Amino acid sequence: MASIFAVALPAQPSLALGVASVALMVAISVGWYACVVWLFAAEAVSNGYRRLALERG
């Protein structure tokens, strides 16, 4: 993820642009993990995952 921002930013980014980039990376990460939590909190997905884990383990 950081390499994408490193390529997209200019060689000498302003402080505001640097702070905005870090804030965007944090927002993307929080959004991703929130989606994963929401998905696995769904009863159907949770039950399927649990059943699959018990079959394999």
C-alpha positions as protocol buffer text, in pm:
chain_id: "A"
residue {
  index: 1
  type: MET
  ca { x: 0 y: 0 z: 0 }
}
residue {
  index: 2
  type: ALA
  ca { x: 277 y: 242 z: 89 }
}
residue {
  index: 3
  type: SER
  ca { x: 449 y: 184 z: -245 }
}
residue {
  index: 4
  type: ILE
  ca { x: 137 y: 302 z: -429 }
}
residue {
  index: 5
  type: PHE
  ca { x: 142 y: 629 z: -236 }
}
residue {
  index: 6
  type: ALA
  ca { x: 519 y: 662 z: -285 }
}
residue {
  index: 7
  type: VAL
  ca { x: 474 y: 640 z: -661 }
}
residue {
  index: 8
  type: ALA
  ca { x: 170 y: 868 z: -669 }
}
residue {
  index: 9
  type: LEU
  ca { x: 316 y: 1149 z: -455 }
}
residue {
  index: 10
  type: PRO
  ca { x: 555 y: 1409 z: -591 }
}
residue {
  index: 11
  type: ALA
  ca { x: 924 y: 1396 z: -491 }
}
residue {
  index: 12
  type: GLN
  ca { x: 883 y: 1677 z: -234 }
}
residue {
  index: 13
  type: PRO
  ca { x: 523 y: 1662 z: -105 }
}
residue {
  index: 14
  type: SER
  ca { x: 395 y: 1935 z: 123 }
}
residue {
  index: 15
  type: LEU
  ca { x: 327 y: 1861 z: 487 }
}
residue {
  index: 16
  type: ALA
  ca { x: -47 y: 1884 z: 424 }
}
residue {
  index: 17
  type: LEU
  ca { x: -24 y: 1630 z: 143 }
}
residue {
  index: 18
  type: GLY
  ca { x: 181 y: 1396 z: 360 }
}
residue {
  index: 19
  type: VAL
  ca { x: -67 y: 1419 z: 646 }
}
residue {
  index: 20
  type: ALA
  ca { x: -358 y: 1368 z: 406 }
}
residue {
  index: 21
  type: SER
  ca { x: -185 y: 1060 z: 261 }
}
residue {
  index: 22
  type: VAL
  ca { x: -135 y: 906 z: 604 }
}
residue {
  index: 23
  type: ALA
  ca { x: -495 y: 984 z: 698 }
}
residue {
  index: 24
  type: LEU
  ca { x: -612 y: 821 z: 375 }
}
residue {
  index: 25
  type: MET
  ca { x: -405 y: 508 z: 441 }
}
residue {
  index: 26
  type: VAL
  ca { x: -551 y: 484 z: 793 }
}
residue {
  index: 27
  type: ALA
  ca { x: -905 y: 534 z: 660 }
}
residue {
  index: 28
  type: ILE
  ca { x: -856 y: 263 z: 396 }
}
residue {
  index: 29
  type: SER
  ca { x: -720 y: 20 z: 655 }
}
residue {
  index: 30
  type: VAL
  ca { x: -998 y: 91 z: 905 }
}
residue {
  index: 31
  type: GLY
  ca { x: -1257 y: 55 z: 629 }
}
residue {
  index: 32
  type: TRP
  ca { x: -1111 y: -278 z: 513 }
}
residue {
  index: 33
  type: TYR
  ca { x: -1101 y: -426 z: 863 }
}
residue {
  index: 34
  type: ALA
  ca { x: -1452 y: -298 z: 935 }
}
residue {
  index: 35
  type: CYS
  ca { x: -1576 y: -476 z: 622 }
}
residue {
  index: 36
  type: VAL
  ca { x: -1403 y: -799 z: 727 }
}
residue {
  index: 37
  type: VAL
  ca { x: -1554 y: -778 z: 1076 }
}
residue {
  index: 38
  type: TRP
  ca { x: -1898 y: -704 z: 933 }
}
residue {
  index: 39
  type: LEU
  ca { x: -1871 y: -998 z: 692 }
}
residue {
  index: 40
  type: PHE
  ca { x: -1763 y: -1249 z: 955 }
}
residue {
  index: 41
  type: ALA
  ca { x: -2023 y: -1117 z: 1199 }
}
residue {
  index: 42
  type: ALA
  ca { x: -2296 y: -1219 z: 956 }
}
residue {
  index: 43
  type: GLU
  ca { x: -2455 y: -1536 z: 1090 }
}
residue {
  index: 44
  type: ALA
  ca { x: -2448 y: -1730 z: 762 }
}
residue {
  index: 45
  type: VAL
  ca { x: -2082 y: -1656 z: 697 }
}
residue {
  index: 46
  type: SER
  ca { x: -1985 y: -1720 z: 1057 }
}
residue {
  index: 47
  type: ASN
  ca { x: -2163 y: -2057 z: 1062 }
}
residue {
  index: 48
  type: GLY
  ca { x: -2011 y: -2159 z: 729 }
}
residue {
  index: 49
  type: TYR
  ca { x: -1662 y: -2061 z: 841 }
}
residue {
  index: 50
  type: ARG
  ca { x: -1703 y: -2248 z: 1170 }
}
residue {
  index: 51
  type: ARG
  ca { x: -1831 y: -2560 z: 990 }
}
residue {
  index: 52
  type: LEU
  ca { x: -1542 y: -2547 z: 742 }
}
residue {
  index: 53
  type: ALA
  ca { x: -1288 y: -2504 z: 1023 }
}
residue {
  index: 54
  type: LEU
  ca { x: -1429 y: -2801 z: 1213 }
}
residue {
  index: 55
  type: GLU
  ca { x: -1419 y: -3022 z: 904 }
}
residue {
  index: 56
  type: ARG
  ca { x: -1055 y: -2941 z: 834 }
}
residue {
  index: 57
  type: GLY
  ca { x: -924 y: -2926 z: 1188 }
}
